[in-house]
Amino acid sequence: ITNTRKLVIYLDENHFDMQSKIYAIPENIMTGSGVQLFDHIAECMANFMSENDMFNERLPLGFTFSFPLEQVGLTKGILKTWTKGFSCSGVVGQDVVQMLEDAIKRRGDIEIEVCGILNDTTGTLMSCAWKNRNCHVGVIVGTGCNACYTERVENVEMFDGDRSKPLMIINLEWAAFGDKGELDFIMTEYDREVDRNSINPRKQVFEKMISGMYMGEIVRQILIKFTKEKLLFDGKGSTPLSTIWRFKSKYVSEIESEKAGIHTACRTVLKKLELDHATEQDCINVRYVCECVSRRAAYLVSAG
């Protein structure tokens, strides 16, 4: 499950007020049709407006869409490819703003005007720059991973739009770095297995080594191999441990968040995986594996 986040933000010159709520997007919608996805988003928007007593208002919307787009205009973005486990049919090659507006119209009970579409990384930079004008880089490390930065328009040779402003934000889409083999030299057998089992093999390679969508699965692949080699759990695995995507990335954070030598969270996670027989040394080793995977992710982000 991943999420869609709704926010209402009130801005003035010196401060802002924000209310927000996160809504889950179930897996069947992530892999269903585009109509289902945008109907779900519109439903979440309607619920949010109702909960915040805004149901009878006409609201301007900034649409943050964290997938690779060909941005044709301020309110027009063509989806180039799905990432982060999404594979909704009928959306690639389509204007996602139009699809959202169509979903809003199908409901008929809310009035929302899409004023602009942008990538979440761009939104991160802009929101921070509103508070600190010296901010020139935005980075997202979450379900996915991406970065953007400000560049002088004169240096952007491929840009054929309005050059009257000195700076523009460049969305790097660096999650796709490695798609042509650039990262093969540092990919491990575990990375390759995660990639093979994904819905988009050989795509978003950099992201698969870093982001929350995949970090838990990398750890699981390592634990599986070490168990087979009798380096963990006395060589006795479990059905949940052998189940793809069963080791969630949040487990990595939970295990690492404890002080060294304390394994309460680790044992809770291992119990969920039916590994109650884990020893103290197993817990130490599992934590070390988690630390290695997350530390490598941090190194890769910093190198990016």
Secondary structure, 3 states (H helix, E strand, C coil): CEEEEEEEEEECCCCEEEEEEEEEECHHHHCCEHHHHHHHHHHHHHHHHHHCCCCCCEEEEEEECCCCEEEEECCEEEECCCCCCCCCECCCCCEHHHHHHHHHHHHCCCEEEEEEEECHHHHHHHHHHHHCCCCCEEEEECCCEEEEEEEEHHHCCCCCCCCCCCEEEEECCHHHCCCCCCCHHHCCHHHHHHHHHCCCCCCCHHHHCCCCCCHHHHHHHHHHHHHHCCCCHHHCCCCCCCCCCCCCHHHHHHHHHCCCCCCHHHHHHHHHCCCCCCCHHHHHHHHHHHHHHHHHHHHHHHHC
